[in-house]
Amino acid sequence: MTINIVEIILLLAAAQSLFLTALIFHKYKSLYANRFLGSLILVYSVLLLHLLFGDLGYSDIYPHFTLLFIGIGFLIPPLQYLYAKFLVQEVKRSPEKLIGYISCLSSSMRLVVLLTSFNLVRKVFSHFSERNKRRAVI
């Protein structure tokens, strides 16, 4: 297994974004928008790690682990919207707004679970069908 320059850059970018996420959550959590910014950067770093593991070939070895990260990109638009909204406006907490934010994030999470489970089932069935084809040939 050789590591080329693209994989080194992906690893450095993921490490830098994880460090920035930890810094934002630890030091700059007083501004409410920074919590969404930290979450957004964390999602980007997980996507970078997913790309790195795919390039290194771990997606073939551990297909169930990598299938967990397929739908995580759907969390980016709601987090970016909430970050921009709370950066521009004052924080006025009310139960009605909280219900709207929770429903937005829960719909994204349901979409993540749906896409992950669909791809997981497809990958498992394709793995078993390939195994049965190999047994039939032998």
N, C-alpha and C positions, 0 to 999 in steps of 0.2 A: 504494500500500500504506500504509494508516494503522495506527498502533499505538494500541490503546486501553489503558485502565488495567489490565485483566486480564493482558495480555501483558507490561506493565511489571512487574507484581507477580510473574509467573512468572519473568521474567528476573532480577529481584532475588533471588528465593528460590533459583534455581539458582546464581547467583553466590555467594550467602552459603553455600550448602551445599558448593560446591567449595572455598571458602576454609576452611571448617571442616574438610573432609576433609584438605586439605593441612596445616593446623595440627595435627590429631590425628596424622597419620602422621609429621610432623616432630618434634613436641615431646613427645607423650605415648605413644610407642610402647613404653615400658618395661612397661606393663601389657598382658598378652597379649590381654585382652578388647577393648582399644582398637583393635586391628587390625581386629577384626570390626566394631566400631562405625564406624570410618572407611570400611570397605568398604560397610557398609549405607548410610551417608550418601551415598557416591558413587553407589550404585545409585539412590537417591532423586533425586539431582541429574540423573542421566541421564534418568530418567523425566520430570522437570520440563522438561528441554530438549526431549524428544520431544513433550511437550504443546505447548510453545511453537512448535516448528517446524510442528506440525500446524495450530495456530491461524493462523500466518502464511502458510500455503498451500504450504510447501516440500514437504509430503508428496505433493502432486500433481506437482511438478516433479521431485523425486528419490525415487521410490517405493522403490527398492532400498536407499537409505540409511536410510530410516525403518523399513523392515521388519526391520532388524537389532535394533531396540530393542523389538520387540513382546514377546518372551519373557523379557526381562530382569527382569520383575517376579517371576518364579518363583525368583529368587535371594534374595528378601527373607526368606521363612520360615526357610531354613537358616541364613542369616547372623544373623538375630535370635535363633534358638535357640542358636547357638554363642556369641553375645555374652552372652546371659543365663547360659549354663552356665559360661563362663570367668570371668564377673564374680562369681558366687556361690562357685564351687569353686576350690581350688588347682589350679595347673597341674601335672599329673602326666602326663608324656609317656611313652607306651608305643606300641609298634608296632600293637597291636590297636586302640587308640582312633584312631590316625592313619589306619588303613585304613577305619574306619567314617566318619570325617569326609571323607576323600577320596571315598568312594563316595557319600556324601550330596551333596557338591558336584558330583561328576561326573554324577549322575543329573539334577540340576537343569540342568546345562549341556547334557546330551543333550536334555532337554525343550525348552530354549531353541532349540537347533539344529533340532530336529524341527518346532517351531511356526513358526520363521522360514522354513525351507525350504518348508513347506506353503503359507504365505501368499505367499511369493515366487513360487512356481510358479503359484498361483491368480491373482495380480496380473498376471504376465507373459502368461498365457493370456487373461485378460480384456482386456488391452491389445491383443493381436493380434487377438482376435475383434472388438473395436470397430473396429480399423483395417480389417479385411476387410469389415465391414458398411459402412463409409464408402466403400470402393472399389467395392462392389457398387452403391451408390446412384448414384455418379458414373457 
